[in-house]
Amino acid sequence: MTAQDAPPKYERARLAGGWEAAHAGPLAEAKQSAQQAAAGSGKPWTLEADKQTRAILDDFPARSVKAETLAKYRADYDRLRARGVSPLEAATSPAHWQRLRTACRYCMADDVRRWRAASERARKAGDLDNAQRLTAEAHRLAVALDGWFCQPRTRLTWAAKGKALAKQGKRPPSKSRRRDTPPEPDLAVAALLFPAAKGGPPVRGDTLAARHAERLALLALTGLRPAEMMAGGRIQATDLDGRPMLQVEIKGAKVDNERGHHTRTLLVEAAGLAATALRATADARGGVFTLTTNQADYRSLNKALARHRLSCYSFRHAFGSDLKAWITDPATANPKGAAHFAAQVMGHRSTESLAFYGTRAGSRRRGRPPIWAVSATEADLIREKSPAYRRSRRLPLVSFQASGSAPPPPAPKQQPAPRARVLPKPRPPWA
C-alpha cells in the first residue's frame, strides 16, 4: 500500500469539534435521509450514505498537485482543524481566503476519497463493521465539504463575510503589505538595525546588516521580485557620459507566452549610499559580480523585516508606488511612454499590471525613479490591456445576412448557479 492510498489519520480526517457544531443540522438530515432510503431494502444505511458521498465527490474532481504545494495545503488545513474554525473565519484578506479555501477543499475531498478506499479494503477483507465505520466517516466529511463549498444556502464566500462585518460597522482585518512603506534605498538597512518597539525581541542588527545589506539595496533600488532575487542578480559597474552607473541584469520570474520578460537589464544611477556601496562591491570584484540568495537567506531576511510589518515584497510595492506617482505626475511629458517604461522595469508585459502594486499616495519620492534606461527581451510585446482583460471583452464573431439590418450580438453566456443537492425529506416516525 502506498502512502497516497493509505487511509488518513483518524484525528486529522474526522470533523473537529468546531466543525461538528457548524454542520450538525446537515449531518443529521443527511444521515436520516440515508437511513430511510435503506429501511425498505433491509441493507445497511451506509450503502445509501456512500451514494450521497459519491454524488458529492462528482462536484470535486480529483487533481494532482506538487508535493510542495500539498505540504502547504496540509499545513493550512491542519491549523484550521486544530482551531476548529472555518477557512472563512480564519481568513484575513481576499487572497488569504482563496488560499485557505483551496487548501480546505482539496484536503477534505482527498480525505473523503481515502476514507472510501480504506472502507473498500476493509469490506474485501471481510471486516464489515470497520467498513461501515469508515464509510460513515467519509459521509460525514463529504456532507461538511458539500455544505461549505457547494450548497448555495450555506456556501462560504468572502462577500458574505464583508457584508456581515459591514452591518457591524467593521472592516475585515488585512495582512496585505501593499500599503506598508519600507525605508528609502539608502536607509533600507535601518530596518534590520532597530527593534520594532521598546522592549521588543533582541536584534542581531550588525550580523543581519552584514549578511543582507546588498540584498536590501538591490530590492529597494530595482523593485525586483523575491524569486528574481533568488535567481541571482548580475551587477556590473559602468558609466554613462561620465556618470557612475550600475547595470543590473535580472532573470525574470512569472514568464510564459502571455506575461513577463525572460531577462531585463536596468541602468541605475549610482548616486545614493546604497547604489554607491553596490558599485564599490562590483569594483572590488573586478567590475561585475552576481548576488546570490538561497532559501536560508530569504527566510532570514523576511523574518528580520517582519518585525516592522515588512517583507521582501514590500520593496516591490514601494517601487510600484514611485512609478505610479511618476506616470501620473502632470510634469511627466509622455505618460504613455512612461507606462511602457514602468512595465519593462517591473518585468510586466501589460501596462495595467502596475495597478496591483502600491499606491500613488504612498510614493516616497516625486519625479522619475533613478532608472536611466531599461531593456527587456520581450519589450516589443508590451500591451496596454492584460490578456484576461481582452478575453473578457472579446465578442464572438457574428455572420450578418447580405440584406436587412444586422441582428443584435448574442447575449454573453452566464455561468449556471450552483445547484442545490436535494435530499429526500425525512418522514415522521408515526407516518
VENMOPE-V153210 format. One record per helix or strand. SS is the DSSP state (2 for helix, 1 for strand). FROM is the first residue (numbers start at 1). LEN is the number of residues. If there is no record, write none. Layout:
# VENMOPE-V153210
ss:from:len
SS:FROM:LEN
SS:FROM:LEN
This chain:
# VENMOPE-V153210
ss:from:len
2:10:4
2:17:6
2:24:16
2:45:13
2:67:17
2:87:4
2:94:31
2:128:22
2:158:10
2:185:3
2:190:4
2:205:18
2:226:6
1:233:8
1:243:9
1:263:7
2:273:12
1:288:4
2:295:12
2:312:17
2:335:12
1:350:1
2:351:6
2:360:3
1:371:6
2:379:3
1:383:1
2:387:6
